[in-house]
Amino acid sequence: MDNVNEILLRLPAKDLCRLRAVSRSWWSFLSKPQFMADHAARHPGPLIVAGYNTYHREDRILYDICDLSGRVVKRVHATGEEWVLYGQPDLLCVVDWTNMSVKLLNPATGVAYVLPKEFAEEHAAYHQYLYKYSFTATFGQVASTGVYKVIRVIFVLDGGHFEQLYEVFTLDGNIHARWRAKQAPPYQVEMDHWDNVVINGIVYFFLSYNVDEDKRRIGSFNLETEEWSPSIPGPLSSIMDAAVDHIDCSFQLTIGALSGSLVIACHPATSTHSSMDLWFLVDFEKGLWVKQYSIELSFRHPAYAIHPFLVLNDGRIVFVIDTINSGGLLSIYNPETKTSEDVMEMGYGVAVGLYTGSALSLANKVPVSENTTGFADGP
């Protein structure tokens, strides 16, 4: 039996998940906590969660969980016209713009926590403009308590007048919880794809194109106090004025987190050979940024934007390239060899994150169930 155990420990998680479906005895053996711990020790590499925009996918794939070789460990299809906007290690923010739906989805179990579609009571009068609005959302945990909160930004257009409404939902297990209106910040915000990130309970985001078309300034929202902070200059505020050509610059800057730090990635040109500068925020109060990486990259396809999201233990940087011709492309850059490796094509509208659970905890096929009562029983 020891020899069999040794052989099984060498198999990738996807193959073991298939074996567990053979019989109850296989399921029982391969689901033992000790075996799962031993397997995790043998296969320490991180897993990536890649969520998609199903509006642009005929295959209707909502998200994949894959390793850094591009091997898909788990794949889940959408139940509607859905888009994964943002991901944390244990949850994905999924929206359906056709019906004002926002839900937080556990990628391992498939359990979805569906939030109310109705406007906050203070915004009820705007319900008559439903055909004139769009919205976006993001979420994070309060640093001191771990409670999840979701921010929804509603864009209302009425007679040429544009307005943003801000609402917060707290997932604390209260079955009567509703969206709450928040006072608007002194600026308009941008919280779409790769435009925001949550670090230690603070949501950071670019200012809206309407007030800051070059994305030179960064705003923030404290999930605990539910207060907006004054915006700060971005790292490119002083040098972009000198740029010869920064057309479509809004598509060439992304905001993210690396090793717990706020990072702005700048890809200055839509070409097949270009560079990516990574600016790290070192002092929020002073708006002080430091450029820690300037990476030369060569792409098979011209790129709109580049989004780095993970630094591996060996120093390699994992990022997604939003290409013009084929959508998202997962790549890994090695700073020692100064080369990048394309891992897998991912389609359009990719939201990426790190999956921290056990690979063996991923069932072969998990039906997406819905829970509208919040996080009383945990994710």
Order of alpha helices (4+ residues) and beta strands (2+ residues): alpha-alpha-alpha-alpha-beta-beta-beta-beta-beta-beta-beta-beta-beta-beta-beta-beta-beta-beta-beta-beta-beta-beta-beta-beta-beta-beta-beta-beta-beta-beta
